[in-house]
Amino acid sequence: MKKAMRDLGVSSLGCFSHMIQLVVHDGLLSQKSLPATLTASHWTLLEKINTILAPFEEITKQISVATSTTSEVIPSVVVLKRLLAKQTTEDSGIKTMKATLLAAMGTRFQTVEAEPLYSVATILDPRYKDRYFTSAESSKLARSALTQEVERNEESSLQTATTEAADPASKTPRMTAEPNASSCFKGVYEEFLQEHAAEQGGASSTATQVQIETYLAEKTIHRTESPFEYWGKNKERFPSLATTAAKFLSAPSTSIDSERLFSTASNILDEKRNRLSGDHVETLIFLKKNLPMYLSLNPKDLNPQED
């Protein structure tokens, strides 16, 4: 599949959840193996390992939902790095594991902020914007890539008969995941927002730059809110940014949801239902995937006789 996409010239990214699994694998290999009979100290060590791996589990669940996008990769990486870099009194016995996890994060995500597909998606997510880049240079490169992308979209929109028909931001926003009441991160995301609260962009000279600087100067929305709903409400204020956001925020951060779709297809078309036509299978898969979301957005359609 990767070779086919390369041959077609289509941009692609690796599965974020798989890369996280590889990091955890490296960390577990660095820990000494335990004996068959566990003592009280061994159980204490296992509890510490469970605690240090809990953020990885939370991140994996967060990026596994259908609405997860590539915009969550950079914030997740920098937050995990900060958590692993913090030293506590409970680190006894797992210092090597924490160091290995941190080193693996640095190795496997070394160039994540330099990848425009990640950086532009992050900066266009109103939950994160430019608050989670680890250096001024990375933030500058992300802004530059965003400016170029918006200008290209504006040029192409001039060649379109009607901008409204070509604007994918007018689509119905997707659903958001339910917020996790007991998060492992305990305000680490908010730390980045506070650190960047005073930062201001440079002077703007074009309409595109005015939109970008105005958008970035505004406060971020809460992490549990939907970026799709935000752009649905603000597409009139930032039309060029909304069009670009619809393009970049549509990219999933993992292949999990597509794998779920393959499982759905195998559940519909099996040895007992092997005479279905391709069109019928496609329709059933579409309904299975989209009908629950449609009904949640239009609850009246569940009981039309009540109207």
ABEGO torsion letter per residue (X at the ends): XAAAAAAAGBBBBBBAAAAAAAAAAAAAAABBBBBABBBAAAAAAAAAAAAAAAAAAAAAAAAABAABBAAAAAAAAAAAAAAAABBBAAABGAAAAAAAAAAAAAAAAAAAAABAAAAAAAAABAAAEAAABABAAAAAAAAAAAAAAAAAAAAAAAABABAAAABAAABBBBBBBBBBABBAAGGAAAAAAAAAAABBBBBBABAAAAAAAAAAABBBBBAABBAAAAAAAAAAABAAAAAAAAAAAABBABAAAAAAAAAAAAAABBAABAABBAAAAAAAAAAAAAAAAAAAABAAAABAAAX
